[in-house]
């Protein structure tokens, strides 16, 4: 996982591997630390290289969203794999994280 601040003040967190019971504490700590330290207007969590996410990973992302909201920041997800996107669609959280819903994908 890497965290970087962009020129516009936004923070991007690149997450790799799995988001499950073995990793969520470290990821949550990094997200919350970056929010508190940098106070960005926007935090983007890039999930390009996340291969698996379970309910604990989803809960950690919701906690990150809530922490950002409490600080007045936007919290969005970027580039989820099909597996991760499917998990977020099943739970109805795509809109919360700024991702296309299933309905958006299948419009004609």
N, C-alpha and C positions, 0 to 999 in steps of 0.2 A: 504494500500500500504506500502510495506517495501522496503528498499534499503540496499544492502549489498555489500561490497567489498570482492572479493575472494583473495586467497593467490597469484594468478598470476596477480593481479592488475585489472582484469575485474570487472565490476560492474553489478550486477543483480538487476533488479527492479521487484518485484512481485506486480502485479496489481490485484485487486479483485473488483467484482461488475460490474458496467456498465461504458462504455466509451461513454459519451454523453454530452450534453450541461451543465448538472449539475456537471460533474466531471472533464472535460478536463482541466480546468484552473489549478486545483490542481495537476493533473498528469503531465501536461506540465511543471509546475514550478519545480516539483520534478526531472523530467528528466533533465531539463536544469541546475538545481542547481548541481546535481550529476556530470554532464559532466564538468561544469566549476570548481567545487571543486576538483574532483578526477582525471580529465583528463585521463580516462581509454583508453586503446587501443581497448577495446571491451565493449560495453554495450548490455546486453541481457535483454529484457523485457519479463517476463514470464506471459503469459495470461491464465494459467490453470484455474483460477477462475473468468475470465471475462465472464459474462452471456449475455451481449448485447453490441453491438457497432454500432453506426450510422456514418453518413458521417463526423460529427464533430470529432468523435473518430479517424476515419481514417486520417483525416487532421492533428490531433495532432500527430499521429505516424509518418506521413511523415515529419512534422516539427522537431520531435526528430531525425529522420534519417538525415535530412539536417544539423541540429546543430552538430551532431556527425561527419558527413562527414567534416564539416568546421573545426573541431578540429583534423582531421586526425584519427578518431576512426571509428570502424565498429559498426553497430547498427543492431541487429537481434532480431527477435521475436521467442519465444519458447512456445510450447504447446497450441496453440489456440484451442478453442472449434470448433466443426464443424460449428457452426453459424458464428463465427468470421473468420474462414478460408474461408468459402464460400463468405463472404463479400470481403475479400482480393483477392480471385480469380476473382470475378466479376469485380473488379476494376483493375485487372491486376498487382497487387502489390506484389504477392507472391515472385517473384524472388528478388525484391528490399530488402525484409526483410529476405531472406535466408530460405524461406519456400518452400515446394514442390508445384509445379503448378498442375493443374488438369491433364495435359498431363503426368506428372511424376507418378501420382496416378494410371492412367489407362493403363500403359504400360504392355505388355504381355511378 
